[in-house]
Amino acid sequence: MKALPRRPRAARRPSGIRHAREDRLFYLINGTLMTLLFIIVVYPLIYIVSSSFSDANEVLAGRVWLLPRKPSLEGYQAVFEFRQLWVGYGNTAFYTVFGTVYNLLMTMLVAYPLSRRDFVGRSLLMFLFAFTMFFQGGLIPTYLLIRSLGLLDTRAVMIVPWAIVVINVIITRTFLEANVPNELYEAAWVDGASNTRMLWAIVVPVSGPIIAVITLFYAVMHWNQFFNALIYLRDEKLVPLQIVLREILIMNSSAAIDDLMADITEEQLLQMTKREYLQALIQFALIVVATVPVLVAYPFVQKYFVRGVMIGAIKG
């Protein structure tokens, strides 16, 4: 029996490209700087989370620097016992969901005509939108306008007046210009499609990355909403989470000051010290409570950032 011929060995992959000395020096410096930046960004987050799960005495003594010491949930227990916190969570979820949907709808409705090269007057409209980025009415005129519209102390005041963010419109418009060719619009127009049909049947299906990105932008904006609620809301049943967290911090601070002003017994001094320790834990726990939902949502849209933001910002 004739032996089968041996299969030729796979050709060895050529060795790696030799980098010049200047390139190796560049990579070394770049890697070092990126590592330092990574540590600078990540370490405060690790420290806050570790401190929120540590014993108050360890935190105040400065013995927490990386991992939790004497793990404790005392700070979270104090935060979640505050009933208004759940009201704030519910309000923030309401503002975030409905506000983001509203912003997304309005942004697409504005960006679509501005992306059409055959839209008469799009340069003038784009100039007017961009003008508002640099010159605004100011706080007092805005407050008077919202009061005249009857929006004070309503849920609508947290959503309706803030329909679009101009920079998000610019990014979305640029993304549509780069990804939806004009020939596609012309073919759809020949087939009898209206602008509404083209928007929902052509533009929206190819705009997944930019929709994901601006959804995250608007959701984070609503989740961190603080100033507008402070100015336009008085009813405690309507305030968002950020206002509730501020009240928790103020309550603990003012309680400590009241104790200092009063005659202090040994037992009161012990309670005051314990409250002071607890306040330190509450600060870290509040930061975690307010930021975890956003950090959890971010990885789901992170993969769209390169396509969405980069393509949308190239010609912005």
Wavefront OBJ file of the C-alpha trace (Angstrom):
o trace
v 0.000 0.000 0.000
v 1.354 3.301 -1.021
v 1.797 5.735 1.832
v -0.170 8.917 1.596
v 1.950 11.981 0.993
v 2.534 14.110 4.033
v 0.581 17.252 4.276
v 2.847 20.244 3.965
v 3.415 22.031 7.214
v 1.551 25.223 7.614
v 3.742 28.097 6.806
v 4.945 29.795 9.891
v 3.441 33.113 10.527
v 5.933 35.802 9.934
v 7.370 37.201 13.062
v 5.867 40.312 14.523
v 6.665 43.632 13.004
v 9.623 45.249 14.616
v 8.814 48.636 15.895
v 11.252 51.464 15.789
v 12.692 52.719 19.048
v 10.517 55.826 18.885
v 7.390 53.677 18.460
v 8.276 51.481 21.430
v 8.882 54.588 23.525
v 5.527 55.978 22.395
v 3.700 52.745 23.288
v 5.401 52.659 26.690
v 4.471 56.251 27.525
v 0.967 55.806 26.124
v 0.388 52.613 28.100
v 1.674 54.219 31.282
v -0.551 57.266 30.875
v -3.615 55.152 30.058
v -2.963 53.005 33.119
v -2.675 56.089 35.327
v -5.874 57.539 33.865
v -7.666 54.232 34.436
v -6.573 54.192 38.077
v -7.580 57.844 38.546
v -11.064 57.127 37.167
v -11.705 53.746 38.773
v -10.163 54.173 42.213
v -12.704 56.757 43.521
v -15.532 54.403 42.524
v -13.896 51.477 44.309
v -13.228 53.620 47.369
v -16.841 54.861 47.552
v -18.325 51.377 47.192
v -15.876 49.915 49.738
v -16.540 52.712 52.216
v -20.310 52.303 51.890
v -19.978 48.645 52.922
v -17.478 49.255 55.739
v -17.819 50.020 59.408
v -18.138 53.743 60.155
v -15.217 53.743 62.609
v -12.936 52.263 59.958
v -14.025 54.888 57.414
v -13.519 57.842 59.758
v -10.164 56.460 60.897
v -9.015 56.388 57.246
v -8.312 52.666 57.261
v -10.437 52.001 54.146
v -8.469 52.540 50.975
v -9.340 49.626 48.668
v -11.517 46.831 50.104
v -14.297 47.057 52.744
v -13.157 46.730 56.364
v -15.478 45.162 58.912
v -18.306 44.854 56.373
v -21.524 46.532 57.440
v -24.866 47.458 55.822
v -25.650 50.105 58.428
v -25.454 52.976 55.926
v -27.809 51.324 53.425
v -30.194 50.376 56.231
v -30.388 54.021 57.325
v -30.946 55.201 53.746
v -33.641 52.686 52.834
v -35.547 53.264 56.088
v -36.332 56.758 54.802
v -39.777 56.309 53.176
v -39.473 59.370 50.963
v -36.592 57.611 49.205
v -38.996 55.177 47.525
v -41.235 58.055 46.471
v -38.195 59.731 44.921
v -37.215 56.508 43.165
v -40.710 56.163 41.692
v -40.785 59.778 40.515
v -37.325 59.542 38.978
v -38.280 56.328 37.160
v -41.405 58.061 35.831
v -39.496 61.135 34.649
v -36.719 59.000 33.149
v -38.967 56.625 31.177
v -41.545 59.085 29.867
v -39.055 61.939 29.498
v -36.640 59.804 27.501
v -39.364 58.529 25.167
v -40.582 62.095 24.659
v -37.038 63.403 24.011
v -36.282 60.567 21.624
v -39.448 61.173 19.622
v -38.880 64.920 19.392
v -35.195 64.524 18.491
v -35.970 62.170 15.613
v -38.750 64.436 14.357
v -36.330 67.397 14.328
v -33.227 65.586 13.058
v -34.967 63.854 10.149
v -35.963 66.977 8.149
v -32.653 68.656 9.014
v -30.813 65.674 7.515
v -32.698 65.964 4.201
v -30.656 67.981 1.708
v -33.811 68.850 -0.238
v -35.464 70.439 2.805
v -35.810 74.163 2.097
v -34.603 76.358 4.938
v -32.722 73.663 6.837
v -29.606 75.866 7.132
v -31.644 78.664 8.724
v -33.352 76.273 11.129
v -30.023 74.672 12.029
v -28.611 78.125 12.743
v -31.569 78.953 14.996
v -31.164 75.695 16.926
v -27.415 76.259 17.294
v -28.071 79.855 18.398
v -29.916 78.578 21.485
v -26.803 76.689 22.565
v -24.959 79.967 23.169
v -27.729 82.455 23.979
v -30.603 81.477 26.250
v -33.425 83.343 27.936
v -32.097 82.860 31.442
v -33.593 81.509 34.643
v -36.128 84.246 35.462
v -37.752 84.480 31.988
v -37.900 80.683 31.827
v -39.535 80.534 35.259
v -42.100 83.176 34.279
v -42.873 81.313 31.056
v -43.369 78.009 32.846
v -45.570 79.680 35.470
v -47.707 81.340 32.778
v -48.169 77.921 31.142
v -49.450 76.513 34.438
v -46.721 73.882 34.676
v -45.413 74.765 38.135
v -45.645 71.891 40.617
v -46.736 69.349 38.019
v -45.054 66.266 36.635
v -45.180 67.818 33.171
v -42.711 70.539 34.175
v -39.976 67.898 34.413
v -40.636 66.627 30.886
v -42.505 68.947 28.519
v -40.279 72.101 28.472
v -37.096 70.075 27.868
v -38.061 68.476 24.560
v -34.639 68.338 22.895
v -30.957 68.882 23.561
v -29.473 70.624 20.531
v -26.173 68.752 20.573
v -28.091 65.443 20.442
v -30.068 66.754 17.459
v -26.813 67.654 15.676
v -25.316 64.219 16.327
v -28.501 62.473 15.159
v -28.785 64.641 12.046
v -25.161 63.929 11.094
v -25.652 60.206 11.649
v -28.679 60.194 9.339
v -26.816 62.155 6.657
v -23.967 59.617 6.745
v -26.063 56.428 6.846
v -29.198 57.102 4.791
v -28.294 57.966 1.165
v -30.421 60.468 -0.687
v -31.024 57.880 -3.444
v -32.952 55.767 -0.946
v -35.291 58.667 -0.233
v -35.757 59.226 -3.962
v -36.586 55.547 -4.561
v -39.091 55.578 -1.718
v -40.596 58.787 -3.044
v -41.031 57.208 -6.505
v -42.806 54.268 -4.854
v -45.243 56.691 -3.303
v -43.934 56.784 0.288
v -44.707 59.887 2.309
v -42.230 61.528 4.688
v -43.930 59.858 7.646
v -43.606 56.488 5.937
v -39.932 57.115 5.107
v -39.202 58.160 8.679
v -40.691 55.063 10.304
v -39.944 52.489 7.561
v -36.475 53.603 6.462
v -34.838 56.000 8.911
v -35.769 54.423 12.244
v -34.706 50.831 11.340
v -31.186 51.947 10.320
v -30.794 54.317 13.282
v -30.412 51.702 16.021
v -26.931 52.825 17.193
v -27.750 56.525 17.400
v -31.118 55.816 19.054
v -29.365 53.714 21.700
v -26.776 56.437 22.340
v -29.146 59.394 22.649
v -31.507 57.247 24.719
v -28.705 56.792 27.231
v -27.852 60.511 27.101
v -31.438 61.545 27.787
v -31.985 58.836 30.405
v -28.903 59.946 32.357
v -30.031 63.578 32.053
v -33.428 62.771 33.572
v -31.983 60.443 36.205
v -29.637 63.177 37.489
v -32.290 65.896 37.266
v -31.837 68.135 40.287
v -31.853 71.843 39.479
v -35.165 71.936 37.605
v -36.885 70.012 40.398
v -35.411 72.402 42.969
v -36.763 75.429 41.068
v -40.142 74.244 39.783
v -41.385 71.623 42.291
v -42.684 72.187 45.833
v -44.870 69.123 46.383
v -42.902 66.391 48.173
v -44.888 63.741 46.297
v -43.413 64.926 42.986
v -39.741 65.437 43.806
v -37.174 63.118 42.158
v -34.543 60.991 43.835
v -31.781 63.603 43.784
v -33.853 66.036 45.873
v -34.663 63.275 48.376
v -30.985 62.383 48.726
v -30.179 66.032 49.355
v -32.829 66.173 52.090
v -31.413 63.079 53.775
v -27.969 64.692 53.944
v -29.376 68.003 55.231
v -31.462 66.233 57.892
v -28.432 64.427 59.269
v -26.307 67.571 59.216
v -28.932 69.775 60.888
v -29.628 67.128 63.527
v -25.965 67.083 64.474
v -25.891 70.886 64.736
v -29.008 70.866 66.929
v -27.322 68.438 69.262
v -24.317 70.704 69.542
v -26.547 73.643 70.495
v -28.355 71.744 73.240
v -27.146 70.687 76.670
v -25.267 67.469 76.063
v -25.473 64.532 78.390
v -23.210 61.531 78.172
v -25.892 59.489 76.446
v -26.638 62.294 74.002
v -22.947 62.657 73.269
v -22.786 58.946 72.513
v -25.790 59.192 70.195
v -24.363 62.270 68.504
v -21.068 60.503 67.871
v -22.895 57.491 66.516
v -24.963 59.744 64.244
v -21.825 61.447 63.018
v -20.327 58.105 62.128
v -23.572 57.090 60.450
v -23.628 60.296 58.427
v -20.277 59.409 56.922
v -21.645 56.043 55.843
v -24.857 57.565 54.490
v -22.917 59.863 52.176
v -21.196 56.939 50.507
v -24.358 54.824 50.439
v -26.308 57.662 48.804
v -23.739 57.966 46.024
v -23.997 54.241 45.320
v -27.806 54.254 45.452
v -27.997 57.164 43.003
v -25.450 55.873 40.478
v -25.889 52.087 40.370
v -28.952 52.092 38.027
v -27.045 54.171 35.459
v -23.922 52.007 35.759
v -26.044 48.887 35.247
v -27.694 50.315 32.114
v -24.474 51.591 30.529
v -22.954 48.229 29.386
v -26.062 47.414 27.348
v -25.541 50.430 25.052
v -21.759 50.737 25.270
v -21.265 48.699 22.095
v -23.263 51.283 20.107
v -21.108 54.214 21.173
v -18.448 53.814 18.495
v -20.949 53.629 15.647
v -23.421 56.068 17.127
v -21.321 58.861 18.538
v -18.303 58.656 16.232
v -20.276 58.509 13.004
v -22.699 61.117 14.278
v -19.983 63.504 15.412
v -17.611 63.301 12.440
v -19.206 66.103 10.512
v -21.078 67.744 13.381
l 1 2 3 4 5 6 7 8 9 10 11 12 13 14 15 16 17 18 19 20 21 22 23 24 25 26 27 28 29 30 31 32 33 34 35 36 37 38 39 40 41 42 43 44 45 46 47 48 49 50 51 52 53 54 55 56 57 58 59 60 61 62 63 64 65 66 67 68 69 70 71 72 73 74 75 76 77 78 79 80 81 82 83 84 85 86 87 88 89 90 91 92 93 94 95 96 97 98 99 100 101 102 103 104 105 106 107 108 109 110 111 112 113 114 115 116 117 118 119 120 121 122 123 124 125 126 127 128 129 130 131 132 133 134 135 136 137 138 139 140 141 142 143 144 145 146 147 148 149 150 151 152 153 154 155 156 157 158 159 160 161 162 163 164 165 166 167 168 169 170 171 172 173 174 175 176 177 178 179 180 181 182 183 184 185 186 187 188 189 190 191 192 193 194 195 196 197 198 199 200 201 202 203 204 205 206 207 208 209 210 211 212 213 214 215 216 217 218 219 220 221 222 223 224 225 226 227 228 229 230 231 232 233 234 235 236 237 238 239 240 241 242 243 244 245 246 247 248 249 250 251 252 253 254 255 256 257 258 259 260 261 262 263 264 265 266 267 268 269 270 271 272 273 274 275 276 277 278 279 280 281 282 283 284 285 286 287 288 289 290 291 292 293 294 295 296 297 298 299 300 301 302 303 304 305 306 307 308 309 310 311 312 313 314 315 316
